[in-house]
Amino acid sequence: MSLHASASEFHPQSTPATVTVFASAESWIESDALRQCQQVAALDGMVHVAAMPDLHPGKGAPIGAAMSATVLYPFLVGSDIGCGIAVFPIRLKRAVPEKLAARFPDLDRPLDPDRDADDPAWAVVEGDLPAGHVDGLGTVGRGNHFVELARIGTVFEPDHAARLGLETTDLVLVVHSGSRGLGERILRTHTEVHGAGPAPDVAAYLTAHDEAVRWGSLNRRLLAARVALALGAEPTEPVVDQCHNLVEVRDGRYLHRKGAAPGDGRDVLIAGTRGTPSYLVAAHAGPAANFSVAHGAGRKMSRADALRRGRAKHTVEELRRTPVGSVVVCGERQLLFEEAPSAYKRIERVVADLVDHELATPVATTVPLVTYKTPEAGAADRRDGRRGRRRA
């Protein structure tokens, strides 16, 4: 059951915007996240706020929401413009998680166009770099970003999966990353002068915004290529690549998405956790949902709470091997706890809410084998040493 709230129920009578939360009674939604939806609905020009079942509080605006307005607010998109999730098929002879985890490249080390000009991963880059942005090329970033080797698990819609070239036990790379500082620079340029106010020059903002969206997509390709080549496979084109931090002009309004994926006839990978499956879905959301679907499981704990509770409940080694048998590559202990599966909502509940509200149809699950967050200490040195011995 969706929770429809009129202006009189969720915010002052003077505000015409509506809020719809697509979550069942079994889904836990933080009151702070609902309060942020109310605050957004009260903004000048706001028309409708659609909150997804992965809704949780963000910095100044809710995460897991699609917000339609006659005014463009850069802060509703946030700093990581262009963040999204892409899925790339990959062919490997054997998929032993422990061995493959050791072969992941250092995705904290950026690719330099001059220093690394001979890196074969560049082959996936066509044309100039958007905005000429070279910082952080080929890096995944922090927080909930990751690169994951996974296998296709349960296939719910074989015909749809076949159209994507996927079937049970196939391997894929799932890449979740954004614009690596470019989006942050764009937002900062705005907020230093206008704070949380609207964009005074919409065309200028959208031009910069679109560059960041293109940059994020290109970088996901570059990340997938780096990993594929390190694992002895050929880079491939993505079968899914949807951005969930962006604004689009639709029906004369500005549709802001913050942690919400485009749901109008798109295929979307809704990320679970590193210890649970993710769900590839066919999205078919309509105007009540602002043509959007969830982008992931959604946090149920703050990072501080996850760190405190995780340290009391888990050891580092327990978090490096997940309940589904996958391996986590993460050299930062604090990040291991902050991103523990227990810090997130149940992905099955999030997807069930989307299905119950007829926003999406599950196509298949992806089951983690190796989830990369940050390099292990000394891993890059060991790989460099092996390469040096082969050259000798």
Buried (B, 14 or more C-beta within 10 A) or exposed (E): EBBEBEBEEBBEEEBEBBBBBBBBEEBEBBEEBBBBBBBBBBBEBBBBBBBBBBBBBBEBBBBBBBBBBEBBBBBBBBBBBBBBBBBBBBEBEEBEBEEBBBBBBBBBEBBEEEEBEEBEBBEBBEEEBBBEBEEBBBBBBEBBBBBBBBBBBEBBBEEBBEEBEBEEEBBBBBBBBBBBBBBBBBBEBBBEEBEEBBBEEBEEBBEBBBBBBBBBBBBBBBBBBBBBBBBEBEBBEBBBBBBBBBBBEEEEBBBBBBBBBBBBEBBBBBBBBBBBBBBBBBBBBEEBBBBBBBBBBBBBBBBEEBBEBBBEEBEEEEBBBBEBEBBBBBBBEEBBBBBBBBBBBBBBBBBBBBBBBEBBBBBBBBBBBBBBBBBBEEBBEEBEEEEEEEEE
